[in-house]
């Protein structure tokens, strides 16, 4: 009898526990997402209907698999360089249907403001300029980085400055921002120049070996340049010492990019899939490499004054456990590497493509650099005077912004300019490339390369200046934008003043999305010494 009573009690407890689990799952997977969507529907914000647990992931994958694979190619291998320039000028800068086809169809159905789901994560797509303008004005910490950046994308970013929120982010910004202030960046010009001349010497050697004109695949050279700059400026070493870290971070980035549209599926990142196992292994290797660099730094007798030292001191001065301090250092080093190397290299690559395919602008920028710099290391005034090059870089960042989307999450209920009430937990995505090419804002030539639009600055380039967001906005604007602009001016200026450029017959114009918008097949240029 007693045994039966015990068994009955245990069965009752098990049943109650099962019911509790089912209720919790129902609330998390069904009731809460539907409640959020209902709040948005009352405000006139609708979107594609989600499926259970997966949201709109299946629709996204179907659209991605059936999107046009054909790309704009120069397709004229036997033509002359002059013909090459003329054909290259016809490159199309309308590419959103190739990389994000589902957004194209959804915008046609629902407009510039709609909601969709990645798993159980609710996201508002916002590309209305009036709402974007209000979002850029919000300084509250209640609108922060999406929580999935730390969860699903944690292996890549951890809880560094790019993904953290609240007091953690404030502390990281406090210690890192002064090191990337314009006054500090001005002192890095010579360092950037040295890294750039290394690339210049390499290209001169390759051109001479090829008999005066070389067909160069430029991507890795530019990555090496930007990696060398960030290693020297922020870590006190040259690129070769950090090459293993850069290489493995790039592998990790590629592995993480495969799961970007599965971020909202509960538990998926914990399954021992081939992709996840690859990610876990790379995370351990990168952690070990960065800790090794830190150990060597601590054992060094030299007096270091760079970003790594700032991160180390910031960790030591924080009230954290030993393991937390180590993770703080690793996460922020990864964030700095990822943000600083690839963004500059890919923007420089797109800039050279645009100049190579627009010979008139190439000639104008070259003449300006030669006249202003005269072959010497430019000071801050010389860098300020290369106005045409600045316009070209700004136009490059408009047509090919480093970030596909700017994302924020309502960490608490947030009201945006009296227009939208965003419930806690909902994400906001602004598609930057679409915002940068909206004809209503930029005019009928919005998809054309026209640096002249920036002749009177960003404020006069379009109807709503807040629609130009290559470096983000508000309190979370990119801390490294001053260094990035310095690098871009120096490397582009040195290249165009030493070489003539045209697109190679091998070049296929095919922008793709990973974590940034990059050339799928890389970039080949015909390079000739002037």
Buried (B, 14 or more C-beta within 10 A) or exposed (E): EEEEEEEEEEEEEEEEEEEEEEEEEEEEBEEBBEEBBEBBEEBEBBBBEBEEBBBBBEBBBEBBEEBEEEBBBBEBEEBEBEBBBBBBBEBEBEBBBBBBBBBBEBBEEBEBBBBBBBBBBBBBBBBBBBBBBBBBEBEEBBBBBBBBBBEBBBBBBBBBBBBBBEEBBEBBBEBBBEBBEEEBBEEBBEBBBBBBBBBBEBBBEBBEEBEEBBBBBBBEBBBBBBBBBBBBBBBBBBBEBBBBBBBBBBBBBEBBBEBBBBBBBEEBBEEEEEBBEBBBBBBEBBBEBBBEBBEEBEEEEEEEEBBBBBBBEBBEEBEEEEEEBBBBBBBBBBBBBBBBBBBBBBBBBBBBBBBBBBBEBBEBBBEBBBEBBEEEBBEBEBBEBBBBBBBBBBBBBBBBBBBBBBBBBBBEEBBBEEBBBBBEBBBBBBBBBBBBBBEEBBBEEBBBBBBEBBEEEBEEBBEBBBBBBBBBBBBBEBBBBBBBBBBBBBBBBBBBBBBBBBBBBBBBBBBBBBBBBBBBBBBBBBBBEE
